[in-house]
Amino acid sequence: MPVSDALRDDLLGSIPNLRAFAVSLAGNSERADDLVQETLMKAWAKFDSFQEGTNLRAWLFTILRNEFYSQVRKRGREVEDAEGTYAARLASQPAQNGHMDLRDFREALSQLPSDQREALILVGASGFSYEEAAEICECAVGTIKSRVSRARSRLAELLALEAGETYGADALSATVIMRSVS
Amino acid sequence: MAARDNDQGGMGSENAFGRSSGENSEGKVDQRVQGEIGKHLRAFYDDVINEPVPNRFMELLEQLERSTQKR
């Protein structure tokens, strides 16, 4: 089936967002880009099942997420390793804006269970509604809400541990202050 | 440190973070902490968003278009 120019342009425009989501799932940008490539090919192959005018981005995110977890399942044993080294990989990504606190944040993010991390990313960074995120993750809206909430609590905890108790008034900023001083 | 009975969003707390007072009695993270997390989350995400789209994807799309036209 020929793909309309408008749809092609929308697909092209979705790539930065797909990459960002893929990085947060896979932990390193090389694997993330392989995921995006696979997603684009799959999307192209089944564009006839996409209803133009509906949410293309959510549709693409669903494909990418399914692809990620099917790869994880296929890899079997390797997964455990992938999960184990995920923290190291994500943390070793250079912080491109050069801010130390962002690196701390990445590290904390990498320590979340993947279901919580993806929920938090979809709602907090990709800009999806709870309903859309639930559709993408194929679960109930309430499940997404509780995952996001648990993810936030855990992050707050992890980042507070980093900052210690001295700068309680604003622990996240305190991390920055402490780092730039030391 | 014991959790305060009435946590008003962490205002005036000597330790506004973590289990003791960064969360209210329902175990939810307060608004200000949520805001901080959201800010960092978007910074992390936007770092990737702002990267130029790698050439491989432009090439892939061109390739896909050609293969569709041939059919």
gemmi code that builds the backbone of each chain (N, CA, C; Angstrom):
import gemmi

chains = {
    "A": [
        ("MET", (0.854, -1.198, 0.000), (0.000, 0.000, 0.000), (0.883, 1.239, 0.000)),
        ("PRO", (0.625, 2.179, -0.907), (1.442, 3.394, -0.894), (1.181, 4.214, 0.365)),
        ("VAL", (2.221, 4.809, 0.872), (2.091, 5.613, 2.091), (2.014, 7.085, 1.691)),
        ("SER", (1.041, 7.795, 2.196), (0.874, 9.201, 1.810), (2.047, 10.045, 2.302)),
        ("ASP", (2.283, 11.148, 1.600), (3.384, 12.034, 1.981), (3.206, 12.564, 3.401)),
        ("ALA", (1.952, 12.866, 3.729), (1.680, 13.413, 5.059), (2.066, 12.402, 6.138)),
        ("LEU", (1.704, 11.152, 5.894), (1.993, 10.104, 6.863), (3.502, 9.867, 6.968)),
        ("ARG", (4.160, 9.917, 5.815), (5.600, 9.750, 5.782), (6.286, 10.858, 6.595)),
        ("ASP", (5.806, 12.090, 6.400), (6.381, 13.225, 7.136), (6.139, 13.092, 8.638)),
        ("ASP", (4.943, 12.621, 8.988), (4.632, 12.422, 10.406), (5.547, 11.350, 11.002)),
        ("LEU", (5.798, 10.343, 10.199), (6.674, 9.259, 10.644), (8.080, 9.800, 10.903)),
        ("LEU", (8.531, 10.573, 9.943), (9.849, 11.197, 10.063), (9.921, 12.087, 11.305)),
        ("GLY", (8.853, 12.842, 11.525), (8.804, 13.756, 12.665), (8.750, 13.042, 14.004)),
        ("SER", (8.348, 11.789, 13.989), (8.234, 11.025, 15.239), (9.556, 10.414, 15.681)),
        ("ILE", (10.525, 10.414, 14.769), (11.784, 9.705, 15.066), (12.499, 10.215, 16.331)),
        ("PRO", (12.639, 11.530, 16.520), (13.319, 11.981, 17.748), (12.645, 11.470, 19.016)),
        ("ASN", (11.315, 11.481, 19.027), (10.581, 10.989, 20.187), (10.743, 9.486, 20.376)),
        ("LEU", (10.713, 8.767, 19.276), (10.907, 7.317, 19.349), (12.290, 6.988, 19.887)),
        ("ARG", (13.274, 7.754, 19.452), (14.646, 7.516, 19.915), (14.752, 7.759, 21.419)),
        ("ALA", (14.135, 8.835, 21.862), (14.212, 9.162, 23.290), (13.554, 8.070, 24.137)),
        ("PHE", (12.419, 7.585, 23.666), (11.738, 6.508, 24.388), (12.588, 5.237, 24.356)),
        ("ALA", (13.169, 4.949, 23.185), (13.991, 3.747, 23.030), (15.214, 3.786, 23.939)),
        ("VAL", (15.831, 4.950, 24.061), (16.993, 5.079, 24.948), (16.576, 4.791, 26.389)),
        ("SER", (15.412, 5.283, 26.769), (15.007, 5.068, 28.154), (14.619, 3.610, 28.400)),
        ("LEU", (14.218, 2.892, 27.359), (13.933, 1.470, 27.525), (15.214, 0.641, 27.488)),
        ("ALA", (16.017, 0.881, 26.471), (17.155, -0.006, 26.208), (18.414, 0.383, 26.962)),
        ("GLY", (18.521, 1.634, 27.331), (19.655, 2.052, 28.140), (20.870, 2.505, 27.357)),
        ("ASN", (21.012, 2.071, 26.103), (22.124, 2.628, 25.322), (21.640, 3.010, 23.928)),
        ("SER", (22.298, 3.980, 23.342), (21.721, 4.564, 22.138), (21.907, 3.673, 20.915)),
        ("GLU", (22.890, 2.805, 20.951), (23.071, 1.923, 19.799), (21.903, 0.955, 19.684)),
        ("ARG", (21.598, 0.322, 20.795), (20.478, -0.606, 20.808), (19.168, 0.152, 20.587)),
        ("ALA", (19.107, 1.355, 21.091), (17.908, 2.173, 20.914), (17.659, 2.435, 19.435)),
        ("ASP", (18.705, 2.765, 18.698), (18.525, 3.062, 17.280), (18.154, 1.807, 16.485)),
        ("ASP", (18.650, 0.655, 16.907), (18.210, -0.592, 16.271), (16.722, -0.812, 16.496)),
        ("LEU", (16.280, -0.478, 17.696), (14.857, -0.597, 18.019), (14.021, 0.340, 17.154)),
        ("VAL", (14.507, 1.559, 16.991), (13.776, 2.540, 16.181), (13.715, 2.059, 14.731)),
        ("GLN", (14.818, 1.558, 14.229), (14.856, 1.049, 12.856), (13.815, -0.062, 12.667)),
        ("GLU", (13.803, -1.004, 13.597), (12.850, -2.121, 13.545), (11.414, -1.590, 13.596)),
        ("THR", (11.200, -0.580, 14.430), (9.872, 0.017, 14.570), (9.414, 0.661, 13.269)),
        ("LEU", (10.313, 1.406, 12.629), (9.957, 2.082, 11.377), (9.612, 1.056, 10.297)),
        ("MET", (10.378, -0.024, 10.238), (10.121, -1.054, 9.233), (8.790, -1.747, 9.486)),
        ("LYS", (8.547, -2.065, 10.749), (7.273, -2.721, 11.104), (6.099, -1.787, 10.808)),
        ("ALA", (6.266, -0.516, 11.177), (5.186, 0.457, 10.969), (4.873, 0.576, 9.483)),
        ("TRP", (5.925, 0.671, 8.695), (5.746, 0.822, 7.252), (5.002, -0.387, 6.671)),
        ("ALA", (5.399, -1.576, 7.155), (4.804, -2.816, 6.643), (3.320, -2.934, 6.982)),
        ("LYS", (2.923, -2.318, 8.094), (1.503, -2.478, 8.452), (0.766, -1.137, 8.569)),
        ("PHE", (1.197, -0.212, 7.733), (0.528, 1.080, 7.745), (-0.953, 0.968, 7.367)),
        ("ASP", (-1.284, -0.074, 6.601), (-2.695, -0.219, 6.211), (-3.589, -0.510, 7.414)),
        ("SER", (-2.975, -0.952, 8.520), (-3.793, -1.194, 9.708), (-3.868, 0.053, 10.598)),
        ("PHE", (-3.155, 1.115, 10.181), (-3.222, 2.357, 10.956), (-4.313, 3.257, 10.382)),
        ("GLN", (-5.164, 3.770, 11.254), (-6.215, 4.672, 10.809), (-5.704, 6.092, 10.824)),
        ("GLU", (-5.580, 6.654, 9.653), (-5.069, 8.025, 9.583), (-5.983, 8.958, 10.370)),
        ("GLY", (-5.361, 9.875, 11.073), (-6.146, 10.783, 11.902), (-6.164, 10.348, 13.364)),
        ("THR", (-5.841, 9.062, 13.631), (-5.717, 8.656, 15.031), (-4.276, 8.920, 15.479)),
        ("ASN", (-3.992, 8.574, 16.709), (-2.719, 8.960, 17.311), (-1.535, 8.139, 16.777)),
        ("LEU", (-0.836, 8.698, 15.800), (0.293, 7.989, 15.180), (1.402, 7.714, 16.197)),
        ("ARG", (1.663, 8.732, 17.031), (2.766, 8.610, 17.980), (2.522, 7.446, 18.959)),
        ("ALA", (1.296, 7.360, 19.463), (0.971, 6.272, 20.389), (1.075, 4.924, 19.678)),
        ("TRP", (0.653, 4.908, 18.436), (0.715, 3.665, 17.639), (2.172, 3.225, 17.469)),
        ("LEU", (3.036, 4.175, 17.140), (4.462, 3.872, 16.953), (5.123, 3.447, 18.267)),
        ("PHE", (4.778, 4.143, 19.340), (5.342, 3.801, 20.650), (4.963, 2.372, 21.046)),
        ("THR", (3.717, 1.995, 20.708), (3.264, 0.644, 21.025), (4.099, -0.387, 20.272)),
        ("ILE", (4.339, -0.109, 18.988), (5.159, -1.024, 18.182), (6.563, -1.131, 18.774)),
        ("LEU", (7.133, 0.010, 19.108), (8.502, 0.021, 19.640), (8.585, -0.746, 20.962)),
        ("ARG", (7.619, -0.504, 21.813), (7.626, -1.174, 23.114), (7.476, -2.688, 22.944)),
        ("ASN", (6.553, -3.110, 22.078), (6.376, -4.542, 21.828), (7.652, -5.157, 21.273)),
        ("GLU", (8.292, -4.432, 20.379), (9.535, -4.908, 19.788), (10.600, -5.084, 20.879)),
        ("PHE", (10.686, -4.097, 21.753), (11.670, -4.169, 22.833), (11.457, -5.416, 23.691)),
        ("TYR", (10.221, -5.629, 24.136), (9.975, -6.759, 25.031), (10.054, -8.097, 24.306)),
        ("SER", (9.752, -8.102, 23.007), (9.902, -9.375, 22.301), (11.387, -9.697, 22.124)),
        ("GLN", (12.203, -8.674, 21.946), (13.659, -8.898, 21.901), (14.166, -9.396, 23.247)),
        ("VAL", (13.642, -8.779, 24.294), (14.046, -9.177, 25.644), (13.701, -10.646, 25.885)),
        ("ARG", (12.503, -11.042, 25.457), (12.092, -12.445, 25.634), (12.970, -13.372, 24.821)),
        ("LYS", (13.245, -12.983, 23.562), (14.064, -13.820, 22.680), (15.455, -14.022, 23.254)),
        ("ARG", (15.960, -12.980, 23.839), (17.332, -13.067, 24.326), (17.468, -13.916, 25.576)),
        ("GLY", (16.318, -14.166, 26.206), (16.313, -15.081, 27.350), (17.320, -14.718, 28.407)),
        ("ARG", (18.288, -15.568, 28.563), (19.290, -15.405, 29.583), (19.991, -14.045, 29.524)),
        ("GLU", (20.236, -13.656, 28.298), (20.944, -12.399, 28.097), (20.239, -11.238, 28.813)),
        ("VAL", (18.931, -11.414, 28.958), (18.124, -10.357, 29.569), (18.617, -10.006, 30.966)),
        ("GLU", (18.852, -11.090, 31.714), (19.303, -10.849, 33.087), (20.540, -9.966, 33.085)),
        ("ASP", (21.418, -10.292, 32.157), (22.622, -9.490, 32.038), (22.277, -8.072, 31.608)),
        ("ALA", (21.380, -7.994, 30.621), (20.984, -6.674, 30.123), (20.433, -5.825, 31.270)),
        ("GLU", (19.618, -6.467, 32.098), (19.050, -5.736, 33.237), (20.153, -5.330, 34.210)),
        ("GLY", (21.111, -6.251, 34.380), (22.174, -6.004, 35.336), (23.105, -4.874, 34.929)),
        ("THR", (23.355, -4.778, 33.632), (24.296, -3.762, 33.178), (23.588, -2.490, 32.741)),
        ("TYR", (22.250, -2.550, 32.825), (21.484, -1.394, 32.371), (21.910, -0.113, 33.081)),
        ("ALA", (22.037, -0.237, 34.393), (22.399, 0.939, 35.189), (23.714, 1.536, 34.708)),
        ("ALA", (24.686, 0.655, 34.518), (26.004, 1.121, 34.097), (25.936, 1.795, 32.727)),
        ("ARG", (25.172, 1.184, 31.837), (25.083, 1.743, 30.488), (24.432, 3.110, 30.479)),
        ("LEU", (23.282, 3.165, 31.153), (22.553, 4.423, 31.137), (23.366, 5.508, 31.823)),
        ("ALA", (24.015, 5.123, 32.903), (24.788, 6.107, 33.656), (26.020, 6.565, 32.885)),
        ("SER", (26.501, 5.693, 31.974), (27.722, 6.057, 31.261), (27.445, 6.930, 30.035)),
        ("GLN", (26.170, 7.106, 29.716), (25.834, 8.017, 28.629), (26.296, 9.409, 29.049)),
        ("PRO", (27.038, 10.079, 28.179), (27.496, 11.396, 28.588), (26.315, 12.354, 28.779)),
        ("ALA", (26.373, 13.111, 29.819), (25.330, 14.117, 30.036), (25.599, 15.271, 29.086)),
        ("GLN", (24.730, 15.422, 28.096), (25.067, 16.308, 26.999), (24.969, 17.789, 27.325)),
        ("ASN", (24.179, 18.092, 28.307), (24.147, 19.512, 28.654), (25.210, 19.819, 29.717)),
        ("GLY", (25.998, 18.793, 30.058), (27.132, 19.002, 30.943), (26.776, 19.160, 32.410)),
        ("HIS", (25.497, 18.990, 32.744), (25.109, 19.169, 34.138), (25.303, 17.888, 34.927)),
        ("MET", (26.014, 18.025, 36.009), (26.290, 16.889, 36.865), (24.999, 16.291, 37.419)),
        ("ASP", (24.054, 17.138, 37.750), (22.839, 16.637, 38.394), (22.031, 15.751, 37.463)),
        ("LEU", (22.155, 16.011, 36.155), (21.433, 15.192, 35.187), (22.004, 13.776, 35.161)),
        ("ARG", (23.303, 13.690, 35.338), (23.922, 12.364, 35.370), (23.446, 11.582, 36.596)),
        ("ASP", (23.373, 12.271, 37.727), (22.838, 11.624, 38.928), (21.417, 11.147, 38.684)),
        ("PHE", (20.682, 11.984, 37.983), (19.293, 11.647, 37.730), (19.187, 10.401, 36.845)),
        ("ARG", (20.003, 10.360, 35.784), (20.020, 9.183, 34.906), (20.308, 7.925, 35.701)),
        ("GLU", (21.260, 8.054, 36.608), (21.645, 6.899, 37.401), (20.475, 6.417, 38.246)),
        ("ALA", (19.786, 7.365, 38.860), (18.630, 7.014, 39.682), (17.543, 6.383, 38.816)),
        ("LEU", (17.326, 6.975, 37.649), (16.307, 6.482, 36.718), (16.596, 5.043, 36.314)),
        ("SER", (17.876, 4.754, 36.122), (18.265, 3.421, 35.663), (18.026, 2.369, 36.726)),
        ("GLN", (17.855, 2.803, 37.966), (17.644, 1.842, 39.045), (16.177, 1.475, 39.241)),
        ("LEU", (15.297, 2.139, 38.497), (13.877, 1.816, 38.620), (13.578, 0.514, 37.875)),
        ("PRO", (12.590, -0.240, 38.365), (12.114, -1.392, 37.587), (11.585, -0.890, 36.238)),
        ("SER", (11.748, -1.689, 35.173), (11.444, -1.167, 33.834), (9.982, -0.762, 33.669)),
        ("ASP", (9.066, -1.453, 34.340), (7.651, -1.064, 34.166), (7.368, 0.312, 34.772)),
        ("GLN", (8.056, 0.608, 35.867), (7.880, 1.940, 36.469), (8.565, 3.011, 35.630)),
        ("ARG", (9.741, 2.669, 35.123), (10.483, 3.649, 34.340), (9.713, 4.033, 33.075)),
        ("GLU", (9.189, 3.023, 32.380), (8.489, 3.341, 31.138), (7.224, 4.156, 31.406)),
        ("ALA", (6.519, 3.833, 32.472), (5.308, 4.592, 32.799), (5.655, 6.051, 33.090)),
        ("LEU", (6.707, 6.238, 33.868), (7.123, 7.594, 34.224), (7.559, 8.388, 32.984)),
        ("ILE", (8.302, 7.739, 32.097), (8.767, 8.399, 30.877), (7.583, 8.784, 29.989)),
        ("LEU", (6.685, 7.856, 29.781), (5.550, 8.103, 28.882), (4.708, 9.280, 29.366)),
        ("VAL", (4.468, 9.309, 30.676), (3.605, 10.356, 31.227), (4.389, 11.647, 31.492)),
        ("GLY", (5.599, 11.487, 32.048), (6.339, 12.657, 32.500), (7.213, 13.316, 31.450)),
        ("ALA", (7.587, 12.563, 30.401), (8.485, 13.144, 29.404), (7.894, 13.118, 27.997)),
        ("SER", (7.286, 12.006, 27.603), (6.742, 11.925, 26.242), (5.454, 12.724, 26.103)),
        ("GLY", (4.837, 13.038, 27.227), (3.640, 13.868, 27.194), (2.357, 13.114, 26.892)),
        ("PHE", (2.339, 11.814, 27.131), (1.107, 11.059, 26.944), (0.222, 11.200, 28.176)),
        ("SER", (-1.090, 11.067, 27.933), (-2.010, 11.049, 29.063), (-1.908, 9.677, 29.728)),
        ("TYR", (-2.445, 9.556, 30.950), (-2.461, 8.257, 31.620), (-3.182, 7.226, 30.747)),
        ("GLU", (-4.246, 7.678, 30.083), (-5.037, 6.764, 29.250), (-4.208, 6.254, 28.068)),
        ("GLU", (-3.492, 7.185, 27.421), (-2.662, 6.786, 26.284), (-1.539, 5.844, 26.736)),
        ("ALA", (-0.925, 6.189, 27.858), (0.161, 5.357, 28.385), (-0.350, 3.953, 28.701)),
        ("ALA", (-1.560, 3.880, 29.238), (-2.155, 2.578, 29.557), (-2.372, 1.765, 28.290)),
        ("GLU", (-2.778, 2.450, 27.236), (-2.989, 1.773, 25.961), (-1.656, 1.243, 25.417)),
        ("ILE", (-0.637, 2.091, 25.481), (0.680, 1.702, 24.970), (1.218, 0.500, 25.756)),
        ("CYS", (1.054, 0.529, 27.060), (1.600, -0.538, 27.905), (0.617, -1.701, 28.075)),
        ("GLU", (-0.528, -1.596, 27.441), (-1.553, -2.641, 27.517), (-1.870, -3.025, 28.953)),
        ("CYS", (-2.180, -1.995, 29.739), (-2.609, -2.278, 31.112), (-3.674, -1.260, 31.520)),
        ("ALA", (-4.172, -1.407, 32.739), (-5.223, -0.509, 33.212), (-4.657, 0.876, 33.533)),
        ("VAL", (-5.502, 1.896, 33.418), (-5.089, 3.264, 33.734), (-4.585, 3.351, 35.177)),
        ("GLY", (-5.292, 2.661, 36.075), (-4.897, 2.669, 37.485), (-3.504, 2.087, 37.704)),
        ("THR", (-3.174, 1.096, 36.893), (-1.839, 0.484, 36.989), (-0.766, 1.489, 36.615)),
        ("ILE", (-1.017, 2.240, 35.530), (-0.065, 3.273, 35.110), (0.093, 4.304, 36.215)),
        ("LYS", (-1.042, 4.727, 36.773), (-0.985, 5.749, 37.822), (-0.156, 5.270, 39.004)),
        ("SER", (-0.348, 4.019, 39.411), (0.396, 3.557, 40.581), (1.878, 3.345, 40.233)),
        ("ARG", (2.163, 2.936, 38.994), (3.571, 2.797, 38.606), (4.284, 4.147, 38.596)),
        ("VAL", (3.596, 5.156, 38.066), (4.185, 6.493, 38.023), (4.436, 6.995, 39.440)),
        ("SER", (3.463, 6.764, 40.282), (3.574, 7.226, 41.664), (4.713, 6.512, 42.395)),
        ("ARG", (4.826, 5.200, 42.187), (5.911, 4.459, 42.829), (7.268, 4.889, 42.273)),
        ("ALA", (7.294, 5.149, 40.961), (8.546, 5.593, 40.333), (9.009, 6.917, 40.939)),
        ("ARG", (8.062, 7.832, 41.141), (8.404, 9.143, 41.718), (8.915, 8.991, 43.147)),
        ("SER", (8.237, 8.163, 43.920), (8.660, 7.965, 45.313), (10.074, 7.394, 45.370)),
        ("ARG", (10.303, 6.417, 44.497), (11.620, 5.759, 44.497), (12.712, 6.741, 44.070)),
        ("LEU", (12.402, 7.544, 43.043), (13.383, 8.530, 42.581), (13.691, 9.541, 43.675)),
        ("ALA", (12.647, 10.000, 44.341), (12.829, 10.969, 45.421), (13.739, 10.379, 46.490)),
        ("GLU", (13.493, 9.117, 46.770), (14.283, 8.405, 47.770), (15.751, 8.304, 47.327)),
        ("LEU", (15.943, 7.855, 46.089), (17.308, 7.662, 45.576), (18.079, 8.981, 45.541)),
        ("LEU", (17.407, 10.026, 45.106), (18.091, 11.307, 44.980), (18.320, 11.949, 46.337)),
        ("ALA", (17.436, 11.665, 47.271), (17.615, 12.188, 48.629), (18.816, 11.525, 49.288)),
        ("LEU", (18.991, 10.242, 49.018), (20.138, 9.529, 49.576), (21.437, 10.140, 49.062)),
        ("GLU", (21.411, 10.524, 47.800), (22.572, 11.168, 47.195), (22.903, 12.478, 47.899)),
        ("ALA", (21.856, 13.205, 48.212), (22.057, 14.553, 48.709), (22.357, 14.586, 50.207)),
        ("GLY", (21.995, 13.521, 50.900), (22.162, 13.538, 52.339), (21.103, 14.416, 52.975)),
        ("GLU", (21.269, 14.732, 54.245), (20.195, 15.439, 54.931), (20.506, 16.905, 55.180)),
        ("THR", (21.700, 17.303, 54.848), (22.112, 18.655, 55.191), (21.298, 19.736, 54.479)),
        ("TYR", (21.046, 19.477, 53.186), (20.358, 20.504, 52.408), (18.906, 20.122, 52.168)),
        ("GLY", (18.257, 19.786, 53.258), (16.899, 19.261, 53.162), (15.907, 20.159, 52.458)),
        ("ALA", (16.142, 21.466, 52.476), (15.177, 22.391, 51.906), (14.935, 22.105, 50.426)),
        ("ASP", (15.946, 21.692, 49.719), (15.773, 21.365, 48.319), (16.862, 20.381, 47.915)),
        ("ALA", (16.570, 19.117, 48.186), (17.612, 18.098, 48.053), (18.182, 17.991, 46.649)),
        ("LEU", (17.309, 18.122, 45.636), (17.819, 17.975, 44.279), (18.800, 19.074, 43.922)),
        ("SER", (18.444, 20.285, 44.234), (19.343, 21.407, 43.974), (20.587, 21.294, 44.844)),
        ("ALA", (20.362, 20.773, 46.051), (21.489, 20.605, 46.968), (22.533, 19.662, 46.377)),
        ("THR", (22.054, 18.638, 45.664), (22.985, 17.721, 45.021), (23.907, 18.508, 44.107)),
        ("VAL", (23.306, 19.403, 43.366), (24.061, 20.217, 42.423), (25.084, 21.072, 43.166)),
        ("ILE", (24.618, 21.698, 44.233), (25.498, 22.576, 45.002), (26.664, 21.795, 45.572)),
        ("MET", (26.327, 20.649, 46.193), (27.364, 19.847, 46.821), (28.385, 19.365, 45.801)),
        ("ARG", (27.877, 18.976, 44.619), (28.779, 18.470, 43.583), (29.683, 19.573, 43.049)),
        ("SER", (29.113, 20.735, 42.866), (29.917, 21.788, 42.261), (30.931, 22.339, 43.258)),
        ("VAL", (30.624, 22.172, 44.548), (31.559, 22.633, 45.560), (32.721, 21.657, 45.709)),
        ("SER", (32.353, 20.337, 45.739), (33.404, 19.356, 45.980), (34.274, 19.120, 44.751)),
    ],
    "B": [
        ("MET", (13.754, 9.868, 61.868), (12.864, 11.027, 62.034), (11.430, 10.612, 61.753)),
        ("ALA", (10.543, 10.951, 62.636), (9.147, 10.551, 62.469), (8.459, 11.441, 61.451)),
        ("ALA", (7.543, 10.864, 60.701), (6.778, 11.661, 59.737), (5.853, 12.594, 60.492)),
        ("ARG", (5.713, 13.787, 59.967), (4.802, 14.711, 60.628), (3.364, 14.289, 60.357)),
        ("ASP", (2.497, 14.595, 61.271), (1.107, 14.178, 61.113), (0.442, 14.890, 59.951)),
        ("ASN", (0.803, 16.129, 59.782), (0.142, 16.920, 58.758), (1.185, 17.557, 57.855)),
        ("ASP", (1.495, 16.874, 56.762), (2.522, 17.371, 55.847), (1.902, 18.282, 54.801)),
        ("GLN", (2.196, 19.557, 54.899), (1.619, 20.504, 53.947), (2.558, 20.669, 52.752)),
        ("GLY", (2.696, 19.604, 51.997), (3.504, 19.690, 50.789), (4.974, 19.942, 51.068)),
        ("GLY", (5.440, 19.600, 52.238), (6.871, 19.699, 52.533), (7.324, 21.102, 52.882)),
        ("MET", (6.418, 22.037, 52.992), (6.812, 23.415, 53.292), (7.398, 23.514, 54.697)),
        ("GLY", (8.479, 24.201, 54.811), (9.068, 24.469, 56.119), (9.680, 23.248, 56.771)),
        ("SER", (9.868, 22.212, 55.994), (10.439, 21.002, 56.562), (11.960, 21.109, 56.589)),
        ("GLU", (12.555, 20.558, 57.631), (14.021, 20.594, 57.689), (14.619, 19.492, 56.818)),
        ("ASN", (13.776, 18.510, 56.494), (14.219, 17.475, 55.570), (13.061, 17.172, 54.637)),
        ("ALA", (12.966, 17.955, 53.590), (11.799, 17.892, 52.737), (11.847, 16.731, 51.751)),
        ("PHE", (12.839, 15.875, 51.909), (12.994, 14.798, 50.945), (12.920, 13.427, 51.594)),
        ("GLY", (12.694, 12.434, 50.787), (12.803, 11.057, 51.256), (11.559, 10.563, 51.959)),
        ("ARG", (11.678, 9.419, 52.558), (10.518, 8.751, 53.116), (9.873, 9.546, 54.235)),
        ("SER", (10.702, 10.241, 55.013), (10.141, 10.859, 56.208), (9.233, 12.043, 55.902)),
        ("SER", (9.694, 12.967, 55.067), (8.841, 14.129, 54.867), (8.715, 14.579, 53.420)),
        ("GLY", (9.428, 13.942, 52.492), (9.263, 14.276, 51.081), (7.990, 13.661, 50.530)),
        ("GLU", (7.433, 12.758, 51.313), (6.171, 12.158, 50.923), (5.130, 12.543, 51.957)),
        ("ASN", (3.895, 12.658, 51.493), (2.857, 12.952, 52.468), (2.363, 11.645, 53.080)),
        ("SER", (1.331, 11.729, 53.875), (0.901, 10.558, 54.638), (0.404, 9.425, 53.738)),
        ("GLU", (0.019, 9.754, 52.473), (-0.457, 8.704, 51.565), (0.696, 8.069, 50.796)),
        ("GLY", (1.911, 8.462, 51.106), (3.060, 7.887, 50.425), (3.288, 8.507, 49.062)),
        ("LYS", (2.618, 9.603, 48.771), (2.836, 10.258, 47.485), (3.883, 11.360, 47.637)),
        ("VAL", (4.620, 11.558, 46.560), (5.661, 12.575, 46.580), (4.995, 13.944, 46.458)),
        ("ASP", (5.451, 14.906, 47.237), (4.771, 16.193, 47.217), (5.006, 16.946, 45.909)),
        ("GLN", (4.223, 17.977, 45.711), (4.197, 18.705, 44.438), (5.564, 19.242, 44.016)),
        ("ARG", (6.271, 19.802, 44.995), (7.545, 20.435, 44.649), (8.565, 19.379, 44.186)),
        ("VAL", (8.573, 18.260, 44.901), (9.483, 17.183, 44.529), (9.096, 16.625, 43.167)),
        ("GLN", (7.794, 16.482, 42.950), (7.302, 16.043, 41.637), (7.784, 16.969, 40.532)),
        ("GLY", (7.742, 18.264, 40.829), (8.183, 19.257, 39.853), (9.649, 19.098, 39.515)),
        ("GLU", (10.451, 18.878, 40.542), (11.896, 18.676, 40.346), (12.153, 17.424, 39.507)),
        ("ILE", (11.451, 16.363, 39.833), (11.638, 15.108, 39.089), (11.225, 15.306, 37.635)),
        ("GLY", (10.093, 15.974, 37.438), (9.610, 16.226, 36.083), (10.606, 17.026, 35.258)),
        ("LYS", (11.213, 18.014, 35.895), (12.188, 18.875, 35.216), (13.395, 18.052, 34.739)),
        ("HIS", (13.878, 17.207, 35.626), (15.030, 16.370, 35.289), (14.687, 15.329, 34.230)),
        ("LEU", (13.482, 14.812, 34.355), (13.018, 13.799, 33.407), (12.987, 14.386, 31.992)),
        ("ARG", (12.449, 15.583, 31.878), (12.351, 16.212, 30.558), (13.732, 16.601, 30.028)),
        ("ALA", (14.615, 16.997, 30.921), (15.980, 17.344, 30.485), (16.681, 16.112, 29.912)),
        ("PHE", (16.498, 14.990, 30.609), (17.072, 13.725, 30.150), (16.524, 13.359, 28.776)),
        ("TYR", (15.218, 13.461, 28.647), (14.519, 13.081, 27.419), (14.861, 14.035, 26.274)),
        ("ASP", (14.871, 15.317, 26.587), (15.102, 16.319, 25.540), (16.536, 16.276, 25.010)),
        ("ASP", (17.449, 15.789, 25.823), (18.822, 15.599, 25.340), (18.821, 14.726, 24.082)),
        ("VAL", (18.025, 13.666, 24.125), (17.958, 12.757, 22.979), (17.131, 13.378, 21.852)),
        ("ILE", (16.000, 13.980, 22.235), (15.120, 14.612, 21.233), (15.894, 15.623, 20.390)),
        ("ASN", (16.776, 16.357, 21.035), (17.473, 17.436, 20.338), (18.647, 16.971, 19.482)),
        ("GLU", (18.971, 15.696, 19.579), (20.029, 15.179, 18.705), (19.504, 15.157, 17.272)),
        ("PRO", (20.380, 15.428, 16.290), (19.931, 15.335, 14.901), (19.546, 13.890, 14.566)),
        ("VAL", (18.556, 13.733, 13.695), (18.129, 12.390, 13.300), (19.258, 11.723, 12.498)),
        ("PRO", (19.732, 10.567, 12.959), (20.831, 9.900, 12.248), (20.454, 9.604, 10.792)),
        ("ASN", (21.450, 9.683, 9.924), (21.233, 9.468, 8.492), (20.589, 8.129, 8.173)),
        ("ARG", (20.922, 7.127, 8.998), (20.418, 5.791, 8.684), (18.898, 5.763, 8.576)),
        ("PHE", (18.235, 6.665, 9.306), (16.770, 6.656, 9.275), (16.221, 7.331, 8.013)),
        ("MET", (16.913, 8.375, 7.561), (16.508, 9.009, 6.308), (16.678, 8.000, 5.171)),
        ("GLU", (17.825, 7.317, 5.214), (18.095, 6.313, 4.174), (17.070, 5.190, 4.219)),
        ("LEU", (16.735, 4.779, 5.423), (15.759, 3.703, 5.579), (14.412, 4.106, 4.978)),
        ("LEU", (13.979, 5.323, 5.271), (12.684, 5.774, 4.752), (12.692, 5.852, 3.228)),
        ("GLU", (13.802, 6.334, 2.680), (13.903, 6.399, 1.212), (13.817, 5.000, 0.617)),
        ("GLN", (14.512, 4.089, 1.278), (14.522, 2.700, 0.833), (13.117, 2.095, 0.892)),
        ("LEU", (12.425, 2.377, 1.981), (11.065, 1.852, 2.143), (10.144, 2.429, 1.070)),
        ("GLU", (10.325, 3.713, 0.790), (9.477, 4.353, -0.223), (9.706, 3.725, -1.589)),
        ("ARG", (10.985, 3.505, -1.916), (11.295, 2.887, -3.210), (10.671, 1.501, -3.319)),
        ("SER", (10.771, 0.742, -2.244), (10.255, -0.628, -2.298), (8.725, -0.629, -2.433)),
        ("THR", (8.078, 0.380, -1.874), (6.620, 0.463, -1.983), (6.205, 0.820, -3.407)),
        ("GLN", (6.976, 1.722, -4.015), (6.634, 2.159, -5.370), (6.765, 1.021, -6.373)),
        ("LYS", (7.743, 0.145, -6.120), (7.988, -0.959, -7.049), (6.826, -1.934, -7.099)),
        ("ARG", (6.116, -2.052, -5.969), (5.056, -3.049, -5.884), (3.907, -2.769, -6.835)),
    ],
}
model = gemmi.Model(1)
for chain_id, residues in chains.items():
    chain = gemmi.Chain(chain_id)
    for i, (resn, *xyz) in enumerate(residues, 1):
        res = gemmi.Residue()
        res.name, res.seqid = resn, gemmi.SeqId(i, " ")
        for name, pos in zip(("N", "CA", "C"), xyz):
            atom = gemmi.Atom()
            atom.name, atom.element = name, gemmi.Element(name[0])
            atom.pos, atom.b_iso = gemmi.Position(*pos), 0.0
            res.add_atom(atom)
        chain.add_residue(res)
    model.add_chain(chain)
structure = gemmi.Structure()
structure.add_model(model)
structure.setup_entities()
